[in-house]
Structure formats: structure tokens, C-alpha cells
């Protein structure tokens, strides 16, 4: 990262207290950003336009990095599709619009891999983004975030506004959300394995049949990619952020069981949905456009996540 770029910048990071946000904020501070403003949800409800206007008045940013989102796994998306659509849409669209109105120099919109069509050729290329409807369980969330891409391109076309749109794949690492109601697959599996060991249980139940594939990006690598894009990328074409490595859910669970020390059976509940059949990204555009490559080996990253959870729970 280029410290000269950041050392006179005021940066507002929505969602900066969250999992990914905390890594982005730490890297900004290391890079010497003049001021990093992290709005808290109890002070600024970013679904409301007045709160967004107040935030921009209070932070007076040169750069807005929009990470705030209402997120969750398959279960949470199925239970709250309306809220996931409305909250994410209203936060993003109004924040980008008000940032343009206030002449904020750059807006970094962080979308989601859930925006891709359910049946996208592997690896997912950015040009395939509009080739079909997203996987149904998280389509409201994915489409709400995808509207930031439409808005970014429209505002660049009409107003010359410098906003960019990034598509990170599923993240993992220390500080992840381990709440079984709302967590994604890696923290949920780590917790299930650890709790099964504690209770001396001989099996854990996993959703689906283990056949889907996923790609995961270590959270610190994702933060690095976002800040490199903020520094170096000035276009509204979407850019994937991923590791370029695909793993089946079955192999993932077996790896997590080994790293946590769980030696029991894995039982597949095939009445539960698999989600998208395969997910893996083409990551060449990020390399060409702003020199980003993921650096953390997957098993090393998983070990870090397991160790963090052990420390938090005193195991």
C-alpha cells in the first residue's frame, strides 16, 4: 500500500467495526490515513437518509468505503428476505447518492458474490454477472448490493463520479461471526466441531450433501484488496476479489474436523438446501487492474480462525 496516497486522506468506513471492517480500519491506520471515521449503528442508522447526511457532515471524508451490510447465511436469508433487500438497498443507494452530492472524491462499494447468477460458468468472470438470476435463497440480498454497480456505472456515465464496485467471495478468519443463527459456513462448522468435542458427541450434522464447492478469501487479504483498489482503480467495471481456489463443502468439513480435533461422524441432512452448486472466481482482473493477489494459504487461514475461536471461548 502507498502511504503517500493515504496520509492526507479522511476515510469513512461504514461497517468499520465489523469483521472485514476492523481489518480495513487497521490497515488504513498502518498506512497513515489522516483520519478514519467508523460510524456505529446506534448513532447512525444508515437505512435513513438523515443519518447518512449527518454521517457525511460529521466525517467530511475524501473516501467512503461502504462495507456495512445486513448479512447472514442461508437460514438468515430465508427467514428475512424483505429486510435483507430493503436495508441493503437503502443503505447503499442513498449513501452513494449523498457522497456524490457532497463531492466525496471516491466511493468504494463492496458488493457480494451472491450477486452472480445461480448457474454461472466456473470460474465466475465479471462479464457473466448479468447472465441469469442469483441463487434464490440469497437473491434479495445479492440483488440489493448489485444495484450499487448499476448506480456506480450510471453516476460515472452522467456525472463523471469516481466510484468503484468490488465483489469479494466468502470471507473467513479471526473475528468472524460464530453465531449459528447468522454465521456463514466456516465459523458455523468450527463451532459445531468444537461444541461436539465439548459434549463428547460422536456426530455433527451438516446441511445439504457436501457436493457444492466454494471459494474463500482470508479476511486480511480481502482488506488489502479493497485498499489497493481504493488507491489504484478508477473505473466502474466490477472486480472480483478472491483466492482463486475452489473447495467442496465435504472437503472443507473434513479439514475443519481435523484442525479442531473432532473425530466423530459427519451426517448430511439432505432435506436442507445446498445453496449455489459451485462458486469460484476468476481473479485476473484484480491482478491486472490494481495488483491484488491473495497471499494466505487456506489451511493456514483456517488454523488462525480456529485458534481465535479457541481463545474467545477459553477452550
RAKA-V771329 format. One record per helix or strand of 2 or more residues. SS is the DSSP state (2 for helix, 1 for strand). FROM is the first residue (numbers start at 0). LEN is the number of residues. Records with the same first field share a line. If there is no record, write none. Layout:
BEGIN
SS=FROM-LEN + FROM-LEN
END
This chain:
BEGIN
2=2-4 + 18-13 + 48-11 + 73-6 + 80-21 + 112-3 + 125-3 + 135-24 + 184-14 + 218-14 + 248-12 + 283-7 + 297-16
1=9-5 + 34-3 + 62-4 + 105-5 + 162-6 + 169-3 + 202-5 + 212-2 + 215-3 + 238-3 + 246-2 + 264-5
END
